[in-house]
């Protein structure tokens, strides 16, 4: 493999919106699964992306010792409408370390990202995320989050155009 792929990695990947939302502890969005949109791995030129990184960015207002936990899973399907949708087995996804828990060390705002590496070799053509934020406190803590899939391993390079 050419070192250019490491020095200019941006030219060899594409990003796609994979979902997002907000939650209030004990209220709307808390401990509620949010389905992302279906993403097509096939770019119409004879190949599919073979791996991805799921990046969940978050901002949360947490009380002291309160937690925000993200649970996530990937689903695949044979059409953009979700035909044949099923969870992708955890053993086919490399390093999918979920759930991830963020702990507030004192009352205040916590921001960050969680990154999960995905091997998509056995996945069907269409993918989506299912992400569940869970706040431990009652009625006070809040969070907003957004998920992005960064797709890699396409048959043609460069692939810098953002997916629709």
C-alpha positions in Angstrom: 0.0 0.0 0.0 1.2 3.4 -0.9 2.2 5.8 1.9 0.1 8.4 0.1 -3.0 6.9 1.5 -1.7 7.7 5.0 -0.4 11.1 4.1 -3.5 12.1 2.2 -6.2 10.0 3.9 -8.9 12.5 3.2 -8.8 11.7 -0.5 -9.5 8.0 0.2 -12.7 8.3 2.3 -16.2 9.8 2.2 -18.4 11.0 5.0 -22.1 10.6 5.4 -24.6 11.8 7.9 -25.7 8.8 10.0 -28.2 10.3 12.5 -28.5 12.6 15.4 -30.7 13.9 18.2 -31.1 15.3 21.6 -32.2 13.9 25.0 -33.3 15.2 28.4 -32.8 12.9 31.3 -36.1 11.1 32.1 -37.7 12.8 29.1 -37.7 13.1 25.3 -35.0 11.2 23.6 -33.6 9.6 26.8 -33.0 5.9 26.5 -34.8 5.9 23.1 -33.3 4.3 20.0 -32.8 6.7 17.1 -32.7 5.2 13.6 -30.3 6.9 11.2 -31.0 7.1 7.5 -30.2 4.2 5.2 -26.8 4.7 3.5 -25.9 3.1 0.2 -22.4 1.5 0.2 -22.5 1.1 -3.6 -21.4 4.2 -5.5 -22.6 2.9 -8.9 -19.2 2.3 -10.4 -18.7 -1.3 -9.6 -17.8 -1.6 -5.9 -18.8 -1.0 -2.3 -17.0 0.6 0.6 -15.6 -2.2 2.8 -15.0 -0.5 6.1 -16.1 2.6 8.0 -15.6 4.6 11.2 -18.7 5.6 13.1 -18.1 8.9 14.9 -20.6 10.0 17.5 -20.0 13.7 18.5 -21.8 14.8 21.7 -22.2 17.8 24.0 -23.9 17.0 27.4 -24.7 19.0 30.5 -24.1 16.5 33.3 -24.4 16.8 37.1 -21.6 15.6 39.3 -21.1 11.8 38.9 -24.0 11.7 36.4 -23.4 9.6 33.3 -24.3 9.6 29.6 -24.1 6.2 27.9 -24.4 5.6 24.2 -25.5 2.2 23.0 -25.2 1.6 19.2 -25.7 -1.0 16.7 -25.5 -1.3 12.9 -28.2 -2.7 10.7 -28.0 -3.7 7.0 -30.6 -4.2 4.3 -31.0 -5.0 0.6 -32.8 -1.7 -0.3 -32.9 2.0 0.7 -36.4 1.3 2.1 -35.0 -1.2 4.6 -36.1 -4.5 2.9 -34.6 -7.4 4.8 -33.3 -5.2 7.6 -31.3 -7.0 10.3 -28.8 -6.2 13.0 -25.2 -6.8 11.9 -23.7 -9.4 14.2 -21.2 -8.0 16.7 -18.6 -10.6 15.7 -18.5 -9.3 12.2 -17.7 -5.7 13.3 -14.2 -5.0 14.3 -13.6 -3.1 17.6 -17.2 -2.2 18.0 -16.7 -1.2 21.7 -20.2 -0.2 22.7 -21.8 0.7 25.1 -19.6 3.7 25.8 -20.1 5.7 29.0 -19.1 9.3 29.6 -19.0 10.2 33.3 -19.4 13.8 34.6 -16.6 14.7 37.0 -18.4 17.7 38.2 -21.5 19.7 37.2 -20.9 21.2 33.8 -20.6 20.6 30.1 -18.8 17.7 28.6 -18.0 17.4 24.9 -16.2 14.8 22.9 -16.4 12.0 20.3 -16.7 8.2 20.3 -15.1 6.4 17.4 -16.0 2.8 16.4 -14.2 0.9 13.6 -16.5 -1.2 11.4 -15.5 -4.0 9.0 -18.3 -4.1 6.4 -17.0 -7.0 4.4 -20.1 -9.2 5.2 -22.7 -6.3 5.3 -25.4 -5.9 2.7 -25.6 -2.8 0.4 -27.5 -0.5 2.7 -26.5 0.4 6.3 -27.9 2.5 9.1 -27.0 3.2 12.7 -29.3 2.7 15.6 -28.1 4.9 18.5 -29.5 5.1 22.0 -28.4 7.9 24.4 -29.1 7.2 28.1 -28.7 9.8 30.8 -28.5 8.6 34.4 -29.9 11.6 36.2 -33.6 12.6 36.4 -35.0 15.6 34.6 -31.9 17.8 34.6 -29.1 16.5 32.4 -29.3 17.0 28.6 -27.3 16.0 25.6 -27.2 16.6 21.8 -25.4 14.3 19.5 -24.7 13.6 15.9 -23.3 10.5 14.1 -21.2 10.4 11.0 -20.0 7.4 9.0 -16.6 7.8 7.4 -16.4 5.2 4.6 -13.2 3.6 3.4 -12.0 0.8 1.1 -13.6 1.7 -2.1 -12.4 0.2 -5.4 -11.6 3.6 -7.0 -9.6 6.5 -5.6 -9.9 9.3 -4.9 -13.4 9.4 -3.4 -13.7 12.8 -1.7 -17.2 13.7 -2.7 -19.6 13.6 0.3 -22.4 11.0 -0.1 -25.9 12.3 -0.6 
